[in-house]
């Protein structure tokens, strides 16, 4: 697969809503939700910013009980009930997948809502991991009405399936 770049842009002309954007992937233009604080170059744990930059897409995890296997050339695996993501800056597994229960703070990846039915790790703060710089920045399914995220990029359920079909391990996600 050839290297492609998909762009995440703040919706210009919407200064009162920094948490709305659009993903441009070739001919696809998909509305998206961004972090509640908008896009920023300097990111800190819990600040609500979506990080600005260019990122590789590491892998896709998906809930097999919530629909068919997504079409994508990304490496993928099925989400397990005990999957978590460490968000404790002082922990050695900070910003890494963990098995729950975990002794430090960790987000559950198996959720009752549908936000993480399909999740792409965008490789934010992964090499090297810097404590406190932000964790668990994903491409995932949006809340109804595209309510803001905690820093992720989110699209509706139908759009994520369309997007997954055109992205792969050589795709760059450019957030600007």
VENWO-V247544 format. One line per field, one symbol per residue. ss: DSSP state (H for helix, E for strand, - for the rest). psi: psi as a letter, one per 20 degrees, with the letter a starting at -180 (. if undefined). burial: I if it has 24 or more other C-alpha atoms within 12 Angstrom, else O. A space follows every 50 residues. Layout:
ss->???
psi->???
burial->???
This chain:
ss->----EEEEEE---------EEEEEE--EEEEEE-E---EE---------E E-EEEE--EEEE-HHH---------EEE----EEEE----------EEE- -----EEE---------EEEE----------------EEEE--HHH--E- --EEE-HHHHHHHH-------EEEE-
psi->pqpqpqpoqqoqjlhinijqapponcipopqqqaqhjapqhopqpjijqp ppapqqogrpqqohijrrpqoqjqpqqppqhjpropkohiqhjpkqqrpq qqhrpqpphoqhajhkhpppojkplinqpopiiqrlorpapqqpjlqqaj irpprrghhhggghhjqaijppooo.
burial->OOOOIIIIIIIOOOOOOIIIIIIIIOOOOIIIIIIIIIIIOOIIIIIIII IIIOIIIIIIIIIOOOOOOIOIOIOIOIIOOOIIIIIIIOOOIIIIIIOO OOOOIIIIIIOOOIIIIIIIIIIIIIOOOIIOIIIIIIIIIIIOOIIIII IIIIIIIOIIIOIIOIIIIOIIIIII
